[in-house]
Amino acid sequence: MKLKDFQDRFQRAILAGDDTILKDIPDGPHETKANLLGIYRDAYVLRLIDVIAADHEVLHAYLGDDSFRAMARAYVARYPSRHPNARWFAQRLPEFLREHEQYSKQPVLSELAALERALNNAFDGADAPVVSMADLAALPPEIWGGISFVRHPTATSIEVSSNVGAIWTALKAGKETPPVHYSETVTRILVWRHETTPMFRECPPRRR
C-alpha cells in the first residue's frame, strides 16, 4: 500500500470510525490493534476538547471540569472538525448550547459561549482606523448631513436575556458568581477591541 493511501485510510479510521484499516496493521506486543486504534481516536477527541477549553475558559470555569468535558464531547460528536485551522472549530458552540436539549434549558450557557466567542473574534479582528471625537469636531458642519459611519471590523453585538455580563466578570476575576437571573427584557452587549484588548459593555435593556 502506498503511504498516502495508508494515511488516508488511517484518517478515515480516526475521523469516521472506519475500521477497514485494522486488517493492515498488526497487534502490539501488549495491546490489540483495535485498542491501539482506539487510543488514537480518543487522543484526537481529547485534543479537540482542549481546543474548545482554550477558547472558552470562562464557560469551562462555570461548568467545572467533568460537565465541561461531557459537553465538549457532545459538541465534537455533533460538529466534527471540518476546517484545517483549529481556531474556528468552536465557532458553533453557542448555537449547539442553544439547541441541544440538555443545555438549552440553561440559556446562560449559550450566552456565555457567545460572549466569549465575540471577544475571541474581536481579538482576531482586522485593524482599522477609529474615528475620535477630535476627528468629528474637525469636520465642517455643512457635510454632516451626508456622513455615514462604518462599523469597526472588531465591533459586534449579541443579545442576552441573563446577567451573563456580571457572571463573566466574576468568573474572569476568580470571584464567586452571582446567581443567574433572566429578564423579560433583552440586553444588547457591545463587543470591540481597544488597542489589543477585547472589551464589552452592556446597553440599556429593551422589551422583547
C-alpha positions as CSV (number, residue, x, y, z in Angstrom):
1,M,0.0,0.0,0.0
2,K,1.3,3.5,-0.8
3,L,2.0,5.8,2.1
4,K,-0.7,8.3,1.0
5,D,-3.3,5.6,0.7
6,F,-2.4,4.3,4.2
7,Q,-2.6,7.9,5.6
8,D,-6.0,8.5,4.0
9,R,-7.4,5.2,5.5
10,F,-5.9,6.0,8.9
11,Q,-7.5,9.4,8.8
12,R,-10.9,7.9,7.9
13,A,-10.4,5.5,10.8
14,I,-9.9,8.4,13.2
15,L,-12.5,10.8,11.8
16,A,-15.2,8.5,10.6
17,G,-14.8,5.4,12.7
18,D,-13.9,3.3,9.6
19,D,-12.2,0.1,10.9
20,T,-11.1,-1.1,7.5
21,I,-7.5,-0.3,8.3
22,L,-7.4,-2.8,11.1
23,K,-6.6,-5.6,8.6
24,D,-3.5,-3.8,7.5
25,I,-1.9,-3.2,10.9
26,P,-0.6,-5.7,13.4
27,D,-1.4,-6.2,17.1
28,G,1.0,-4.6,19.5
29,P,3.1,-6.7,22.0
30,H,0.8,-5.8,24.9
31,E,-2.4,-4.5,23.2
32,T,-4.7,-5.4,20.4
33,K,-4.7,-3.3,17.3
34,A,-8.3,-2.4,18.0
35,N,-7.3,-1.0,21.4
36,L,-4.3,0.8,19.9
37,L,-6.5,2.5,17.2
38,G,-8.9,3.4,20.0
39,I,-6.2,5.3,21.7
40,Y,-5.6,7.4,18.7
41,R,-9.3,8.1,18.3
42,D,-9.6,9.1,22.0
43,A,-6.5,11.3,21.7
44,Y,-8.0,13.1,18.7
45,V,-11.2,13.9,20.6
46,L,-9.3,15.0,23.7
47,R,-7.2,17.4,21.6
48,L,-10.4,19.0,20.2
49,I,-11.8,19.3,23.8
50,D,-8.6,21.1,24.7
51,V,-9.2,23.5,21.7
52,I,-12.7,24.2,23.0
53,A,-11.4,24.8,26.5
54,A,-8.7,27.2,25.3
55,D,-11.4,29.3,23.5
56,H,-13.9,29.1,26.4
57,E,-12.0,29.2,29.6
58,V,-14.8,31.1,31.4
59,L,-17.5,28.7,30.3
60,H,-15.1,25.9,31.5
61,A,-14.8,27.5,34.9
62,Y,-18.6,27.9,35.1
63,L,-19.4,24.3,34.3
64,G,-16.5,22.6,36.0
65,D,-14.1,20.0,34.5
66,D,-16.4,17.0,34.3
67,S,-19.5,18.8,33.0
68,F,-17.4,20.8,30.5
69,R,-15.7,17.7,29.1
70,A,-19.1,15.9,28.7
71,M,-20.5,19.0,26.9
72,A,-17.4,19.3,24.7
73,R,-17.6,15.6,23.7
74,A,-21.2,16.1,22.7
75,Y,-20.2,19.1,20.6
76,V,-17.4,17.1,18.9
77,A,-19.9,14.4,18.0
78,R,-22.4,16.9,16.7
79,Y,-20.0,19.1,14.8
80,P,-16.9,17.2,13.6
81,S,-13.9,19.4,12.7
82,R,-14.0,20.4,9.0
83,H,-11.5,23.3,9.0
84,P,-7.7,22.9,8.8
85,N,-7.4,25.8,11.4
86,A,-8.5,24.7,14.9
87,R,-9.1,28.3,15.7
88,W,-12.6,28.0,14.1
89,F,-13.6,24.7,15.5
90,A,-15.7,26.0,18.3
91,Q,-17.5,28.7,16.3
92,R,-20.8,26.9,16.5
93,L,-20.7,26.2,20.3
94,P,-23.2,29.0,21.2
95,E,-25.6,27.5,18.6
96,F,-25.0,24.0,19.9
97,L,-25.8,25.0,23.5
98,R,-28.9,26.9,22.4
99,E,-30.3,24.0,20.5
100,H,-29.2,20.9,22.5
101,E,-32.0,19.6,24.6
102,Q,-29.8,19.2,27.7
103,Y,-28.2,22.6,27.6
104,S,-31.0,24.7,26.1
105,K,-32.7,24.7,29.5
106,Q,-29.9,26.9,30.8
107,P,-29.7,29.9,28.3
108,V,-26.9,31.4,30.3
109,L,-24.6,28.7,28.9
110,S,-25.1,29.7,25.2
111,E,-24.9,33.3,26.2
112,L,-21.6,32.8,28.0
113,A,-20.2,30.9,24.9
114,A,-21.5,33.7,22.6
115,L,-19.8,36.4,24.7
116,E,-16.5,34.5,24.8
117,R,-16.8,33.8,21.0
118,A,-17.4,37.5,20.3
119,L,-14.4,38.5,22.5
120,N,-12.2,36.0,20.7
121,N,-13.3,37.3,17.3
122,A,-12.7,40.8,18.4
123,F,-9.1,39.9,19.4
124,D,-8.5,38.4,16.0
125,G,-10.3,41.1,14.0
126,A,-8.6,43.2,11.4
127,D,-7.1,46.6,12.3
128,A,-8.8,49.7,11.0
129,P,-8.8,53.4,11.9
130,V,-11.0,54.6,14.7
131,V,-12.8,57.9,14.5
132,S,-12.1,60.0,17.6
133,M,-14.1,62.9,19.0
134,A,-11.4,65.2,17.7
135,D,-11.8,63.9,14.2
136,L,-15.6,64.6,14.4
137,A,-15.0,68.0,15.8
138,A,-12.8,68.9,12.9
139,L,-15.5,68.1,10.3
140,P,-17.2,71.2,8.8
141,P,-20.8,71.5,9.8
142,E,-22.1,71.6,6.2
143,I,-21.0,68.0,5.5
144,W,-22.7,66.4,8.5
145,G,-25.9,65.7,6.6
146,G,-24.1,63.3,4.2
147,I,-22.0,61.5,6.7
148,S,-22.4,57.8,7.4
149,F,-20.4,55.6,9.8
150,V,-18.9,52.2,9.2
151,R,-18.7,49.6,11.9
152,H,-15.1,48.8,13.0
153,P,-14.2,45.2,12.0
154,T,-13.8,44.1,15.6
155,A,-17.1,45.5,16.7
156,T,-20.2,43.3,17.1
157,S,-23.1,42.8,19.4
158,I,-25.0,40.0,21.0
159,E,-28.4,39.9,22.6
160,V,-28.9,38.2,26.0
161,S,-31.6,37.6,28.5
162,S,-29.5,36.8,31.5
163,N,-27.0,38.6,33.7
164,V,-24.2,36.9,31.7
165,G,-22.0,40.1,31.8
166,A,-21.8,40.0,35.6
167,I,-21.3,36.2,35.6
168,W,-18.4,36.5,33.0
169,T,-16.8,39.3,35.0
170,A,-16.9,37.4,38.3
171,L,-15.6,34.2,36.7
172,K,-12.8,36.0,34.9
173,A,-11.7,37.6,38.2
174,G,-11.9,34.3,40.1
175,K,-14.7,35.5,42.3
176,E,-17.9,33.9,43.4
177,T,-20.5,34.2,40.6
178,P,-23.9,35.9,41.2
179,P,-27.0,33.8,40.9
180,V,-28.3,33.5,37.4
181,H,-31.4,35.6,36.7
182,Y,-33.3,36.0,33.4
183,S,-35.2,39.1,32.4
184,E,-38.3,39.8,30.3
185,T,-36.2,42.4,28.5
186,V,-33.3,41.8,26.1
187,T,-29.9,43.3,26.8
188,R,-27.6,44.1,23.9
189,I,-23.9,43.7,24.7
190,L,-21.4,45.5,22.5
191,V,-18.1,43.9,22.0
192,W,-15.0,45.5,20.4
193,R,-11.2,45.7,20.7
194,H,-9.5,48.7,22.3
195,E,-5.9,48.6,21.0
196,T,-5.0,44.9,21.8
197,T,-7.7,44.3,24.5
198,P,-11.2,42.9,23.7
199,M,-13.8,44.7,25.7
200,F,-17.6,44.7,26.2
201,R,-20.3,46.9,27.5
202,E,-24.0,46.4,28.2
203,C,-26.5,48.7,26.6
204,P,-29.8,49.6,28.3
205,P,-32.3,46.7,28.0
206,R,-35.3,46.7,25.8
207,R,-38.6,44.8,25.8
208,R,-38.8,41.6,23.8
